[in-house]
Amino acid sequence: MAERPRQVGGADPAPRDTELTAALRIDILGPMRVSVGGIQRIITARRQRAVLAYLALHVAEPVSGDRLLDAIWGEDLPGTGVRAVAFQISKLRSALEPDRSGEGTLITTSAAGYVLDCDRTHVDALRFERLVSNARAALPDDPTSAESLLGDASSLWRGRPFADLGDEPFVAENTRQLEQAHLLARRTLAEARIAQGHHTDAIGDLEMLITEHPLDEALVQLAMTALHMDGRTADALRSYGELRLRLGAELGIEPSHDLQRLERELLAGGIEPFGPIASRGTTACGIPASASSFVGRDAEITAITELLSS
């Protein structure tokens, strides 16, 4: 069963006064790292790492045994059912708090399920999403602050999320979600640099991104803007032409109406400086989604809908 997307909202909470020697920190943006009070804890069993990672994504939220079974085991259910979950939780408690006997304080049990006691700011994935969201909010009025927030977010990213987990059902969807947030962070950084007049820096960022995502029209639109504002309008038009060839070869489509209009404006003698690309919806983690190749294709979408309905 697909995991219901997480909702992330509100500003980063201030660190609690309980940032004590027992503070738990969990990093999942790359190979998993766990520490308690600054002391590293090694979680060797993959199932235990998966259970802890899933609880970390749902900090302070009761997670039932059945929900953990679905997220971690999926269709490969153990014969012992929720008792298998209880066993892994017991082993996790011992690994996290080896000097405690009994239930411990970091993973508690409520009538609704298991609850991980961890500050949201101590889970790198949740902090990363919030920093990107705050940067997007700051971008229109304060691009300098947006760039600073994105620098903080970038320092948290160590590689592919859940790198040392396997094919647990919750991993693929959450990895996709976090990688979308990472792409948006990098795109937003380019927008912030353009807004500050740092066009050359933004062009370098965007060229790397376009190499990785060659059909992303929003990235090409930003690159065209930065190139034009850097006095390289011919390169901006060349970037459009290369995208048009790629879209035609890969998808059999033309660039969006927005990009076609931008090309016409450049050919006619210039454009006004662009602000941040407007949000077209939000991702599952609550931050603006990247524009897709179907942005600005109302006529095509209408035609497709009519064909499908018939």
Secondary structure, DSSP 8 states (H G I E B T S, - for coil): ---------S------TT-STT-EEEE-SSS-EEEETTEE-----HHHHHHHHHHHHTTTS-B-HHHHIIIIITTS--TTTHHHHHHHHHHHHHHH-TT--TT-SSEEEETTEEEE---GGGBHHHHHHHHHHHHHHHTTT-HHHHHHHHHHHHHH--SSTTTT--S-HHHHHHHHHHHHHHHHHHHHHHHHHHHTT-HHHHHHHHHHHHHHSTT-HHHHHHHHHHHHHTT-HHHHHHHHHHHHHHHHHHTS----HHHHHHHHHHHHT------S----SB-TTSSB----TTTT-HHHHHHHHHHHH-
